[in-house]
Amino acid sequence: MRYPILALLLILSAPLSARTLVASVEPLAMALRDLYGDSAKVETLLTPNQSPHNPMLSPRQMLRLRQADLVVWLGAEAEPAVADLMARRDGPAVAMLSLPDVTRRQGGHDHGNDDHGHDHDHHDHHDHHDHQGRLDPHLWLDPANVAALARGLAERDAGGLPEGQPAAFLAALERATDAARARLAPLSERPWLSFHNPWGYFQQRLGLREPVTVSEQLGAGPGSRRFVALAERVERESVRCAVAEPEAQRALLARLCPDCRRVGLDPLGRDHPGGGYGAWLDQVIAAGFQRCLAP
């Protein structure tokens, strides 16, 4: 009898394996790492080379989503490809768009590619109005939205958060946001150029001016008439900063603004995996804008 009892005692005294949390995109994973520390294993659903705009998920990724102890994602309106899989999941999940106090911004870019650089006299005007009614999916670039997520997790996963959370995370996030704002305050009126402007949430929260946006269509450049108009505007407004996301057509940015300082930044944090959210917001994103906008 002694051996079964000993085996039972060993099982009971073994540490519980850490829960697995899956975040749909890397910046959400950054926030989860800050919040849960060593108490959970945090995984990002999308790999660095996958576009979140139209991801083809592997069977392994689908399984990861099904088996996770908790899934944190943006919500169906922002991530329709993930929504199809989430509809077949039984376990707990938190969607950012389902939480109170989350800021929703209209004007997300189009993921289509039907311009191909051709001239359509009506195209840009029509595009502009279409985009006003579409959700901008880059919710995580507003630190207030990430704070709302932390508060939401405190309610929906109360037993899972380590002691002292989310208070410690919220305090650190406020310090990081204040530091980012201090970096950018002297530069708030300086003009800048963006290819398809995924930065709306960040720009609004941190007090930067609206950029000159090259194209609302991801993967498509402007027609020749629009290019000429953009080049004239860049010259007229003395634009000297181009923030280039990974999908930006850099050669086109260089032609549009030969005098621009070009700074590459990834709104999805794919170039800084494994870090924390507050440090990324201030020391990577805000610092990148500071470098680009500096006189």
C-alpha positions as CSV (number, residue, x, y, z in Angstrom):
1,M,0.0,0.0,0.0
2,R,2.9,2.3,0.7
3,Y,3.9,2.8,-2.9
4,P,0.5,4.0,-4.3
5,I,0.2,6.4,-1.3
6,L,3.8,7.7,-2.0
7,A,2.9,8.2,-5.7
8,L,-0.2,10.1,-4.8
9,L,1.7,12.4,-2.5
10,L,4.2,13.1,-5.3
11,I,1.4,13.9,-7.7
12,L,-0.3,16.2,-5.2
13,S,2.9,18.0,-4.3
14,A,4.0,18.6,-7.9
15,P,3.6,22.2,-9.1
16,L,0.6,22.8,-11.3
17,S,1.6,23.4,-14.8
18,A,1.3,27.0,-15.9
19,R,-1.8,27.9,-17.9
20,T,-1.4,28.6,-21.6
21,L,-2.7,32.0,-22.7
22,V,-3.0,32.7,-26.4
23,A,-3.1,36.3,-27.7
24,S,-4.1,36.9,-31.3
25,V,-1.4,39.5,-32.0
26,E,1.9,40.3,-30.4
27,P,1.0,43.6,-28.6
28,L,-1.8,41.8,-26.7
29,A,0.8,39.1,-25.8
30,M,3.1,41.8,-24.5
31,A,0.4,43.0,-22.2
32,L,-0.4,39.5,-21.0
33,R,3.3,38.9,-20.2
34,D,3.3,42.1,-18.1
35,L,0.1,41.1,-16.3
36,Y,0.7,37.3,-15.7
37,G,4.5,37.1,-15.4
38,D,5.7,33.6,-14.7
39,S,2.3,32.4,-13.7
40,A,1.3,31.7,-17.3
41,K,2.8,30.7,-20.6
42,V,1.9,33.3,-23.2
43,E,1.8,32.5,-26.9
44,T,1.1,34.7,-29.9
45,L,-1.3,33.1,-32.5
46,L,0.2,34.8,-35.6
47,T,3.8,34.2,-36.5
48,P,6.0,37.2,-37.4
49,N,5.7,36.5,-41.2
50,Q,1.9,36.3,-41.1
51,S,-0.2,39.3,-42.1
52,P,-3.1,39.7,-39.6
53,H,-5.2,41.3,-42.4
54,N,-5.8,37.9,-44.1
55,P,-4.0,35.2,-42.3
56,M,-3.9,31.6,-43.4
57,L,-3.8,29.7,-40.1
58,S,-2.1,26.3,-40.0
59,P,-3.7,23.3,-38.3
60,R,-1.2,23.7,-35.5
61,Q,-2.4,27.3,-34.9
62,M,-6.0,26.2,-35.0
63,L,-5.2,23.5,-32.4
64,R,-3.4,26.1,-30.2
65,L,-6.4,28.3,-30.2
66,R,-8.7,25.4,-29.2
67,Q,-6.5,24.1,-26.5
68,A,-5.5,27.4,-24.8
69,D,-6.7,27.9,-21.3
70,L,-7.6,31.5,-22.2
71,V,-7.7,33.4,-25.5
72,V,-7.4,37.1,-25.7
73,W,-8.2,38.7,-29.0
74,L,-9.6,41.9,-30.6
75,G,-13.1,40.7,-31.5
76,A,-14.9,39.6,-34.6
77,E,-15.2,43.0,-36.2
78,A,-11.4,43.5,-36.0
79,E,-10.3,39.9,-36.7
80,P,-12.9,38.1,-38.9
81,A,-10.4,35.3,-39.7
82,V,-10.0,34.5,-36.0
83,A,-13.7,34.9,-35.4
84,D,-14.5,31.8,-37.5
85,L,-12.2,29.7,-35.3
86,M,-13.4,31.3,-32.0
87,A,-17.0,30.3,-32.9
88,R,-15.9,26.7,-32.6
89,R,-14.0,27.2,-29.3
90,D,-15.6,26.1,-26.0
91,G,-13.0,27.6,-23.5
92,P,-12.9,31.1,-22.0
93,A,-11.9,34.0,-24.1
94,V,-11.8,37.8,-23.7
95,A,-12.4,40.0,-26.8
96,M,-11.2,43.6,-26.4
97,L,-14.1,45.0,-28.4
98,S,-16.5,43.4,-25.8
99,L,-15.1,45.4,-22.9
100,P,-16.5,48.7,-21.7
101,D,-14.4,51.9,-22.1
102,V,-12.6,50.6,-25.2
103,T,-12.2,53.4,-27.8
104,R,-13.3,52.5,-31.3
105,R,-11.9,54.6,-34.1
106,Q,-13.3,54.6,-37.6
107,G,-11.3,54.7,-40.7
108,G,-9.4,51.4,-41.0
109,H,-7.6,50.8,-44.3
110,D,-8.9,48.5,-47.0
111,H,-7.3,45.1,-47.4
112,G,-8.3,44.9,-51.0
113,N,-6.0,45.5,-53.9
114,D,-8.1,46.8,-56.7
115,D,-6.4,50.1,-57.5
116,H,-3.1,48.7,-58.9
117,G,-1.9,52.2,-59.4
118,H,-4.3,53.1,-62.2
119,D,-6.0,56.4,-62.5
120,H,-9.6,56.6,-61.4
121,D,-10.7,60.2,-61.1
122,H,-13.4,59.4,-58.5
123,H,-11.4,56.7,-56.7
124,D,-9.8,58.6,-53.8
125,H,-12.9,60.6,-53.0
126,H,-15.0,57.4,-52.9
127,D,-12.3,55.6,-50.9
128,H,-12.2,58.3,-48.3
129,H,-15.9,58.1,-47.5
130,D,-16.0,54.3,-47.5
131,H,-13.2,54.2,-44.8
132,Q,-15.0,56.5,-42.4
133,G,-17.5,53.8,-41.6
134,R,-15.0,51.0,-41.1
135,L,-13.5,50.1,-37.8
136,D,-9.8,50.8,-37.5
137,P,-8.6,47.4,-36.1
138,H,-5.3,48.6,-34.5
139,L,-7.0,49.0,-31.1
140,W,-3.9,48.1,-29.1
141,L,-2.0,51.2,-30.2
142,D,-4.2,53.2,-27.7
143,P,-2.7,52.5,-24.3
144,A,-6.1,53.4,-22.8
145,N,-7.6,50.4,-24.6
146,V,-4.9,48.1,-23.2
147,A,-5.7,49.5,-19.7
148,A,-9.3,48.6,-20.4
149,L,-8.2,45.1,-21.3
150,A,-6.3,44.8,-18.0
151,R,-9.4,45.8,-16.0
152,G,-11.5,43.4,-18.1
153,L,-9.1,40.5,-17.3
154,A,-9.3,41.5,-13.6
155,E,-13.1,40.8,-13.8
156,R,-13.2,37.9,-16.2
157,D,-10.0,36.0,-15.0
158,A,-9.8,37.3,-11.4
159,G,-8.4,34.0,-10.0
160,G,-5.8,33.8,-12.7
161,L,-4.0,37.1,-12.2
162,P,-1.1,37.2,-9.8
163,E,-1.3,39.1,-6.6
164,G,-1.0,42.9,-7.1
165,Q,-2.4,42.8,-10.7
166,P,-3.7,44.6,-12.6
167,A,-2.8,47.6,-10.3
168,A,1.0,47.2,-10.9
169,F,0.5,46.9,-14.7
170,L,-1.9,49.9,-14.8
171,A,0.6,52.1,-12.8
172,A,3.5,51.0,-15.1
173,L,1.4,51.7,-18.2
174,E,0.5,55.2,-17.0
175,R,4.2,55.9,-16.5
176,A,5.1,54.6,-19.9
177,T,2.3,56.7,-21.5
178,D,3.4,59.8,-19.7
179,A,7.0,59.2,-20.9
180,A,5.8,58.7,-24.5
181,R,3.8,61.9,-24.3
182,A,6.7,63.8,-22.9
183,R,8.9,62.6,-25.8
184,L,6.4,63.7,-28.4
185,A,4.8,66.9,-26.9
186,P,7.5,69.2,-28.5
187,L,6.9,67.5,-31.9
188,S,3.1,67.4,-31.9
189,E,2.6,69.9,-34.7
190,R,5.3,68.5,-37.1
191,P,4.0,67.0,-40.3
192,W,4.7,63.4,-41.2
193,L,4.0,60.8,-44.0
194,S,2.6,57.3,-43.6
195,F,1.8,54.7,-46.3
196,H,-1.6,53.5,-45.1
197,N,-1.6,55.0,-41.6
198,P,-2.2,52.2,-39.0
199,W,-1.2,54.8,-36.3
200,G,-4.5,56.5,-35.7
201,Y,-5.1,55.3,-32.2
202,F,-1.5,56.2,-31.1
203,Q,-1.6,59.5,-32.9
204,Q,-4.8,60.6,-31.3
205,R,-3.9,59.5,-27.8
206,L,-0.4,60.9,-27.9
207,G,-1.4,64.2,-29.5
208,L,0.3,64.0,-32.9
209,R,-1.2,65.7,-36.0
210,E,-2.9,63.7,-38.8
211,P,-0.3,62.3,-41.2
212,V,-0.2,62.7,-45.0
213,T,-1.5,59.2,-46.0
214,V,-0.3,57.8,-49.3
215,S,-2.9,55.0,-49.8
216,E,-5.9,53.7,-47.9
217,Q,-5.5,50.4,-49.7
218,L,-2.9,48.0,-48.2
219,G,-0.6,46.8,-51.0
220,A,-1.8,49.3,-53.6
221,G,0.0,52.6,-54.5
222,P,-1.7,55.8,-55.6
223,G,-2.6,56.5,-59.2
224,S,-0.4,59.1,-61.0
225,R,-2.7,62.0,-60.4
226,R,-2.9,61.4,-56.7
227,F,0.9,60.9,-56.6
228,V,1.4,64.4,-58.1
229,A,-1.0,65.9,-55.6
230,L,0.7,64.1,-52.7
231,A,4.1,65.2,-53.8
232,E,2.9,68.8,-54.0
233,R,1.4,68.5,-50.5
234,V,4.6,67.0,-49.1
235,E,6.5,70.0,-50.5
236,R,3.9,72.6,-49.4
237,E,3.8,71.3,-45.8
238,S,7.6,70.7,-45.6
239,V,7.2,67.1,-44.6
240,R,10.5,65.6,-43.4
241,C,9.4,62.4,-41.7
242,A,8.1,59.2,-43.2
243,V,7.1,56.4,-40.8
244,A,7.3,53.2,-42.8
245,E,5.4,50.1,-41.6
246,P,6.5,46.8,-42.9
247,E,3.9,46.8,-45.7
248,A,4.9,50.3,-46.9
249,Q,6.3,50.7,-50.4
250,R,9.5,52.3,-49.4
251,A,10.7,53.2,-52.8
252,L,7.5,55.0,-53.4
253,L,7.9,56.9,-50.1
254,A,11.4,57.9,-51.2
255,R,10.1,59.2,-54.5
256,L,7.3,61.1,-52.8
257,C,9.6,62.6,-50.1
258,P,13.3,62.5,-51.1
259,D,14.2,64.7,-48.2
260,C,12.3,62.6,-45.6
261,R,14.0,60.8,-42.7
262,R,12.5,57.3,-43.0
263,V,12.0,55.3,-39.8
264,G,10.7,51.8,-39.9
265,L,8.2,50.9,-37.2
266,D,5.9,47.8,-37.0
267,P,2.5,48.6,-35.4
268,L,2.2,44.8,-34.7
269,G,5.4,44.6,-32.7
270,R,6.6,41.7,-34.8
271,D,10.1,43.1,-34.7
272,H,10.2,43.1,-30.9
273,P,8.7,39.8,-29.9
274,G,8.8,38.6,-26.3
275,G,8.9,42.0,-24.6
276,G,6.4,43.9,-22.5
277,Y,3.8,46.4,-23.7
278,G,4.7,49.6,-21.8
279,A,8.4,49.4,-22.8
280,W,7.4,48.8,-26.4
281,L,5.0,51.7,-26.5
282,D,7.5,54.2,-25.1
283,Q,10.9,52.9,-26.0
284,V,10.1,51.5,-29.5
285,I,7.0,53.2,-30.9
286,A,7.2,56.7,-29.3
287,A,11.0,56.7,-29.6
288,G,10.7,55.9,-33.3
289,F,8.3,58.7,-33.9
290,Q,10.6,61.0,-31.9
291,R,13.6,60.1,-34.1
292,C,11.6,60.6,-37.3
293,L,9.9,63.9,-36.3
294,A,13.0,65.5,-34.7
295,P,14.0,68.8,-36.4
